[in-house]
Amino acid sequence: MNINTRRFCVAPMMGFTTPYARKLYRILSKRAFLFTEMVPSKTMLYSKTRDLIIENSDESSVALQVGGAEPHELAKCARIAKNYNYDEINLNVGCPSKAVKKGGFGVCLMNEKVLVRNCLEAMIESTDIEVSIKCRIGIGKEFNYDFFCDFINEVIKSGVNIVYVHARNAILNGLTTKNNRTVPPLNYDFVTRIKKEYPYIQFILNGGIDSIEKAFPLSKIYDGVMIGRLIQNNPFSLTNVDHLFYKTTTETKTSERVILEYFQYIKKRLHRDSMFRLLSPLLHIFFGLPNNKKFKTEICSVMKSKKIDALKSLFLQFIDEKQVNCNFYIN
């Protein structure tokens, strides 16, 4: 049976889907489709620390998300993604942040559909890996299906076959980036309608999916689902993804084995990055649990000393005391 590899995707999240987070997610799920943070094209081309940002430890399947609006730069980024063994490069046309807007890319590009098509064409012509796009359903407070449909109709002329849709409008004035993820109302109907008009295009649904129970039936209606903040806050909710979404029979790892494997990975990278960045994929799990003040104080103190083995013992102790297991995090 041919199972869609993008049936369950972990969304690109600025500051969170680092190479370290992706490693943790891959320990928990062998099949979930992963994304990098959004990397501005100029950062990818000119930053001296590029390797730290776009490192890919063979976490297949994984996509590199790029932000930009200059076709020739994006073409170079696509070639870099290929060289770093990414399976896909994704153009961000959905981010509403002020910094991204000032840079002339992100969701504001939905008003420049021909330019988006040109960017995608340049990327497709420069590489043989998959090129995709992530967008919203519109801009502003009012729903406008014709605007959304016209945008999709234009950009798929590039040859792109995969569209990730955050099923909300972006409101560029008066809302923060964080509020743009929750305040504009969801409209899954737009994604349902566009899928009927373009049945040969894969449309992956993003937005408002806050539990695995909600994600599973939606993955059958659409060509897949994309989830962000649930995974950021509770990575262990990935535990049953392979079995549920991909019908695998892989043995579920205990929480202790996950922690041990992850610490073995980061221990080799202490010289490359900060302790906080290395541990951040795990911190949200434990800091989010009740009655954790003592643990939080201890871990912050040990982090400053960079005693990795002591930190590992703290995490394992916390898991044992709280009787935490992988299923604990599935709502």
C-alpha positions as CSV (number, residue, x, y, z in Angstrom):
1,M,0.0,0.0,0.0
2,N,1.4,3.4,-1.0
3,I,1.1,5.7,2.0
4,N,1.4,9.5,1.6
5,T,4.7,10.6,3.3
6,R,3.2,14.0,4.2
7,R,0.1,12.6,5.9
8,F,1.5,14.0,9.2
9,C,3.8,17.0,9.1
10,V,5.5,18.9,11.9
11,A,5.2,22.6,11.0
12,P,8.2,25.0,10.6
13,M,8.4,27.1,13.7
14,M,10.8,30.0,14.1
15,G,13.2,29.4,17.1
16,F,11.9,25.9,17.6
17,T,12.4,23.4,14.7
18,T,16.2,23.6,15.0
19,P,18.4,20.6,14.0
20,Y,18.2,19.5,17.6
21,A,14.4,19.6,17.8
22,R,14.2,17.6,14.6
23,K,16.6,15.0,16.0
24,L,14.3,14.6,19.0
25,Y,11.2,14.4,16.8
26,R,12.9,11.8,14.7
27,I,13.7,9.7,17.7
28,L,10.0,9.8,18.6
29,S,8.8,9.2,15.0
30,K,10.5,7.7,12.1
31,R,7.8,8.7,9.6
32,A,6.6,12.2,10.5
33,F,7.5,14.7,7.8
34,L,9.7,17.4,9.4
35,F,10.5,21.0,8.6
36,T,13.3,23.4,9.4
37,E,12.7,26.9,10.8
38,M,12.1,29.4,8.0
39,V,15.5,30.5,6.8
40,P,15.7,33.9,5.0
41,S,17.3,33.4,1.6
42,K,20.0,36.0,2.3
43,T,20.9,34.2,5.6
44,M,21.1,30.9,3.7
45,L,23.4,32.4,1.1
46,Y,25.6,34.7,3.1
47,S,25.6,33.8,6.8
48,K,28.8,32.4,8.3
49,T,26.8,30.3,10.7
50,R,24.6,28.7,8.0
51,D,25.7,25.2,8.9
52,L,24.4,25.5,12.4
53,I,21.0,26.6,11.0
54,I,20.5,24.2,8.2
55,E,22.4,21.1,9.4
56,N,20.6,18.0,8.3
57,S,21.5,14.8,10.1
58,D,19.8,12.5,7.5
59,E,16.4,13.0,9.2
60,S,14.6,12.0,6.1
61,S,11.9,12.9,5.3
62,V,12.5,16.6,5.9
63,A,12.0,19.9,4.2
64,L,14.0,23.1,4.3
65,Q,11.7,26.2,4.4
66,V,13.1,29.4,2.9
67,G,11.7,32.9,2.9
68,G,12.5,35.3,0.1
69,A,11.2,37.1,-3.0
70,E,14.1,37.2,-5.5
71,P,14.0,34.2,-7.9
72,H,17.7,34.1,-8.5
73,E,18.5,33.9,-4.8
74,L,15.8,31.3,-4.2
75,A,17.2,29.2,-7.1
76,K,20.6,29.2,-5.3
77,C,18.8,28.2,-2.0
78,A,17.2,25.3,-3.8
79,R,20.6,24.0,-4.9
80,I,21.9,24.4,-1.3
81,A,18.9,22.3,0.0
82,K,19.8,19.6,-2.5
83,N,23.5,19.6,-1.3
84,Y,22.4,19.3,2.3
85,N,20.3,16.2,1.4
86,Y,16.9,17.8,2.1
87,D,13.9,16.0,0.4
88,E,12.1,19.2,-0.3
89,I,12.4,23.0,-0.3
90,N,9.4,25.0,0.8
91,L,8.7,28.7,0.0
92,N,7.1,30.5,2.9
93,V,4.3,32.7,1.8
94,G,2.5,32.7,5.1
95,C,4.6,34.4,7.8
96,P,3.0,37.7,8.9
97,S,5.8,39.0,11.1
98,K,6.8,42.7,10.9
99,A,10.4,41.8,10.1
100,V,9.4,39.5,7.3
101,K,7.0,42.0,5.9
102,K,9.7,44.7,6.0
103,G,11.9,42.3,4.0
104,G,9.2,42.0,1.3
105,F,8.5,38.3,1.7
106,G,6.2,36.0,3.7
107,V,2.5,36.4,3.5
108,C,2.6,39.8,1.9
109,L,3.6,37.9,-1.3
110,M,0.1,36.6,-1.6
111,N,-0.6,40.1,-3.1
112,E,2.1,39.3,-5.8
113,K,1.0,36.0,-7.2
114,V,3.0,36.3,-10.5
115,L,6.2,37.0,-8.5
116,V,5.5,33.9,-6.4
117,R,5.0,31.9,-9.5
118,N,8.3,33.2,-10.9
119,C,10.1,32.3,-7.6
120,L,8.7,28.8,-7.7
121,E,9.7,28.3,-11.3
122,A,13.2,29.4,-10.6
123,M,13.5,27.0,-7.7
124,I,12.0,24.1,-9.7
125,E,14.4,24.7,-12.6
126,S,17.4,24.7,-10.4
127,T,17.0,21.4,-8.5
128,D,15.4,18.0,-8.8
129,I,14.1,17.8,-5.2
130,E,10.5,18.6,-4.4
131,V,9.5,22.3,-4.4
132,S,6.5,23.3,-2.4
133,I,4.7,26.4,-1.0
134,K,3.1,27.3,2.4
135,C,0.5,30.0,2.4
136,R,-2.5,31.4,4.2
137,I,-6.1,31.6,2.7
138,G,-6.0,35.4,2.4
139,I,-5.0,38.7,3.9
140,G,-7.1,41.0,6.0
141,K,-10.2,40.5,8.1
142,E,-12.7,39.5,5.4
143,F,-12.8,36.1,3.8
144,N,-12.4,36.2,0.0
145,Y,-12.4,32.8,-1.7
146,D,-11.9,34.3,-5.2
147,F,-8.6,35.9,-4.0
148,F,-7.4,32.6,-2.6
149,C,-8.4,30.6,-5.7
150,D,-6.8,33.1,-8.0
151,F,-3.6,32.9,-6.0
152,I,-3.5,29.1,-6.1
153,N,-4.4,29.1,-9.8
154,E,-1.4,31.3,-10.6
155,V,1.2,29.7,-8.5
156,I,0.5,26.1,-9.5
157,K,1.3,27.1,-13.1
158,S,4.9,27.0,-11.9
159,G,4.6,23.2,-11.7
160,V,4.5,23.0,-7.9
161,N,2.3,20.1,-6.7
162,I,2.3,20.5,-2.9
163,V,0.6,23.4,-1.1
164,Y,0.5,23.6,2.7
165,V,-2.3,25.9,3.8
166,H,-2.7,27.6,7.1
167,A,-6.5,27.9,7.0
168,R,-6.6,31.4,8.4
169,N,-6.2,34.9,6.9
170,A,-3.2,36.9,8.0
171,I,-4.0,40.3,9.5
172,L,-0.9,42.5,8.9
173,N,-1.9,45.5,11.0
174,G,-2.9,45.3,14.7
175,L,-2.0,41.7,15.4
176,T,1.3,40.2,16.6
177,T,2.8,37.2,14.9
178,K,1.7,35.1,17.8
179,N,-1.9,36.3,17.7
180,N,-2.0,35.8,13.9
181,R,-1.7,32.0,14.7
182,T,-4.9,32.0,16.8
183,V,-7.1,35.2,16.4
184,P,-8.1,35.1,12.7
185,P,-10.9,32.6,12.4
186,L,-10.3,29.2,10.8
187,N,-11.9,28.4,7.5
188,Y,-11.3,24.8,6.6
189,D,-14.0,25.1,3.9
190,F,-11.7,27.1,1.7
191,V,-9.2,24.2,1.7
192,T,-12.0,21.7,1.0
193,R,-13.2,23.8,-2.0
194,I,-9.8,24.4,-3.5
195,K,-9.0,20.7,-3.3
196,K,-12.1,19.9,-5.3
197,E,-11.0,22.4,-8.0
198,Y,-7.5,21.1,-8.2
199,P,-7.7,17.4,-7.2
200,Y,-4.2,16.7,-8.7
201,I,-2.5,19.0,-6.2
202,Q,-1.7,17.9,-2.7
203,F,-3.2,20.3,-0.1
204,I,-1.9,19.8,3.4
205,L,-4.1,21.4,6.2
206,N,-2.5,23.6,8.9
207,G,-4.1,25.6,11.7
208,G,-6.1,24.8,14.8
209,I,-5.2,21.2,15.1
210,D,-4.4,20.9,18.8
211,S,-4.7,17.1,19.4
212,I,-3.8,13.9,17.7
213,E,-7.5,12.9,17.9
214,K,-8.4,15.9,15.8
215,A,-5.5,15.4,13.4
216,F,-6.3,11.8,12.4
217,P,-9.7,12.2,10.8
218,L,-8.6,15.4,9.1
219,S,-5.7,13.6,7.5
220,K,-8.2,11.4,5.7
221,I,-10.2,14.4,4.4
222,Y,-7.2,16.3,3.2
223,D,-3.9,15.2,1.7
224,G,-2.3,15.5,5.1
225,V,-2.1,17.6,8.2
226,M,0.6,19.9,9.6
227,I,0.8,20.5,13.3
228,G,3.1,23.0,15.2
229,R,2.5,24.1,18.7
230,L,1.2,20.8,20.0
231,I,4.5,19.2,19.0
232,Q,6.5,22.1,20.4
233,N,4.9,21.8,23.8
234,N,4.5,18.0,23.9
235,P,6.9,16.3,21.5
236,F,5.9,12.9,23.0
237,S,2.6,13.3,21.3
238,L,4.6,12.0,18.2
239,T,4.9,8.6,19.9
240,N,1.9,6.9,18.2
241,V,2.1,8.9,14.9
242,D,3.9,6.1,12.9
243,H,1.4,3.5,13.9
244,L,-1.7,5.7,13.6
245,F,-0.9,7.6,10.4
246,Y,1.5,5.3,8.6
247,K,0.4,1.8,9.8
248,T,3.8,0.8,11.0
249,T,4.5,-1.7,13.7
250,T,7.6,-0.1,15.1
251,E,8.1,-0.7,18.8
252,T,7.3,2.4,21.0
253,K,10.3,3.7,22.9
254,T,10.0,4.4,26.6
255,S,10.5,7.9,27.8
256,E,13.8,6.9,29.4
257,R,15.2,5.5,26.2
258,V,14.2,8.7,24.3
259,I,16.0,10.9,26.9
260,L,19.1,8.7,26.8
261,E,19.3,8.7,23.0
262,Y,18.7,12.4,22.8
263,F,21.4,13.2,25.4
264,Q,23.8,10.9,23.6
265,Y,23.2,13.0,20.5
266,I,23.6,16.5,22.1
267,K,26.7,15.5,24.2
268,K,28.7,15.4,21.0
269,R,27.6,19.0,20.1
270,L,28.3,20.8,23.4
271,H,31.2,22.7,21.7
272,R,29.0,23.9,18.8
273,D,26.0,25.6,20.4
274,S,24.6,26.9,23.7
275,M,23.2,24.5,26.3
276,F,19.8,26.2,26.2
277,R,19.5,25.7,22.4
278,L,20.5,22.1,22.8
279,L,18.0,21.4,25.5
280,S,15.1,23.6,24.4
281,P,13.2,20.8,22.6
282,L,12.9,19.1,25.9
283,L,12.4,22.0,28.3
284,H,8.8,22.8,27.2
285,I,7.7,19.3,28.2
286,F,8.9,19.5,31.7
287,F,8.4,23.2,32.4
288,G,4.8,22.8,31.3
289,L,3.9,20.2,33.9
290,P,2.4,21.2,37.3
291,N,4.4,21.4,40.5
292,N,7.7,21.7,38.6
293,K,9.2,24.7,40.3
294,K,11.9,22.7,42.1
295,F,12.9,20.9,38.9
296,K,13.0,24.2,36.9
297,T,15.2,25.8,39.5
298,E,17.6,22.8,39.5
299,I,17.9,22.5,35.8
300,C,18.5,26.2,35.3
301,S,21.3,26.0,37.8
302,V,22.9,22.9,36.3
303,M,22.6,24.3,32.7
304,K,24.8,27.2,33.7
305,S,27.5,24.8,34.7
306,K,27.1,22.8,31.5
307,K,27.3,19.5,33.4
308,I,25.6,17.3,30.7
309,D,25.6,14.1,32.7
310,A,24.0,15.8,35.7
311,L,21.3,17.3,33.5
312,K,20.6,13.8,32.0
313,S,20.2,12.4,35.6
314,L,17.8,15.3,36.5
315,F,15.6,14.6,33.5
316,L,15.6,10.8,34.2
317,Q,14.8,11.5,37.8
318,F,12.0,13.8,36.9
319,I,10.5,11.3,34.6
320,D,10.6,8.6,37.2
321,E,9.1,10.8,40.0
322,K,6.3,12.0,37.8
323,Q,5.8,8.6,36.3
324,V,5.9,10.2,32.9
325,N,5.6,8.0,29.9
326,C,5.2,8.7,26.2
327,N,1.4,8.3,26.3
328,F,1.1,10.9,29.0
329,Y,1.5,13.6,26.4
330,I,-1.2,12.4,24.0
331,N,-4.3,14.5,24.9
